[in-house]
Amino acid sequence: MSGDAPVDRQPTTTRSPAFGGRAGRTVGVVATLVVTTVAVGLSQGWGRTDQTASSPTASPSAASPPAGPAPTASVVLNSTDDAFIQLLIPMNEGALALIDHVDTRSAAADPSLRALLDDLRAAHQAELRDLRGLLAAGNVAEQNIHEGHQMPGMVTEASLAELRAAPDTEVPSRAAALVRAHLAQTMVLCRGEQTAGGSPELKALAGRIQRARAAELSALDPQPGATGTPQVD
């Protein structure tokens, strides 16, 4: 027998990265995603040429992602998936704040614009449920990393303040222009997610949202202030 004492070997453990590391990586990936998707948008006409609506008066609700229960099975989200969700959530919330404000201006919107905004509200709320459900299924915390940023297509507090100060006669055209920029930029981001994302569930949702945005843009086109190339950068 050997005289050597047995060595007590301790199992090797692997430490998970700190939460702050995830936030830092997400910020970097968001910047890359925005740059990449803006380039895609420039080459593809900001989503105007690939609209799938059958006519300019197509109802946006017909193409809106259906509301469904949050995913119960776990999903795996890569950095692009995470960045896409963390950006689209505040974008949708900003659009909902805009719609809520237009509702308070009773003399500011004609019935057709008000009906369109009602459809957009329902679709955006359903998208938020789906996006947050995927975050939860991926065990990823929601982070408002874009607060205070001037992101393309995002309805900011500054733009809302300008809308609140505008006379009623200008509200419909101003609101339509803001909504159009939001819808068009969302299409660009959805194309980026479908190209570089990793989660099949999220890529499928991005495809549905992109198709819904095409129909919504077509329905918005007749509104004053909604035509022309959107400002997304």
WOWOUR-V678258 format. One record per backbone hydrogen bond with DSSP energy under -1.0 kcal/mol. CO is the residue of the C=O (numbers start at 0). NH is the residue of the N-H. If there is no record, write none. Layout:
[[CO NH] [CO NH]]
//
This chain:
[[6 8] [17 21] [18 22] [19 23] [20 24] [21 25] [22 26] [23 27] [24 28] [25 29] [26 30] [27 31] [28 32] [29 33] [30 34] [31 35] [32 36] [33 37] [34 38] [35 39] [36 40] [37 41] [38 42] [39 43] [40 45] [44 47] [54 57] [58 61] [59 62] [77 81] [78 82] [79 83] [80 84] [81 85] [82 86] [83 87] [84 88] [86 90] [87 91] [88 92] [89 93] [90 94] [91 95] [92 96] [93 97] [94 98] [95 99] [96 100] [97 101] [98 102] [100 103] [101 104] [103 105] [104 107] [109 113] [110 114] [111 115] [112 116] [113 117] [114 118] [115 119] [116 120] [117 121] [118 122] [119 123] [120 124] [121 125] [122 126] [123 127] [124 128] [125 129] [126 130] [127 131] [128 132] [129 133] [130 134] [131 135] [132 136] [133 137] [134 139] [135 138] [136 74] [142 144] [143 146] [145 148] [148 150] [150 153] [155 159] [156 160] [157 161] [158 162] [159 163] [160 164] [166 169] [169 173] [170 174] [171 175] [172 176] [173 177] [174 178] [175 179] [176 180] [177 181] [178 182] [179 183] [180 184] [181 185] [182 186] [183 187] [184 188] [185 189] [186 190] [187 191] [188 192] [189 193] [190 194] [191 195] [192 196] [198 202] [199 203] [200 204] [201 205] [202 206] [203 207] [204 208] [205 209] [206 210] [207 211] [208 212] [209 213] [210 214] [211 215] [212 216] [213 217] [214 218] [215 219] [216 220] [219 222] [222 225]]
//
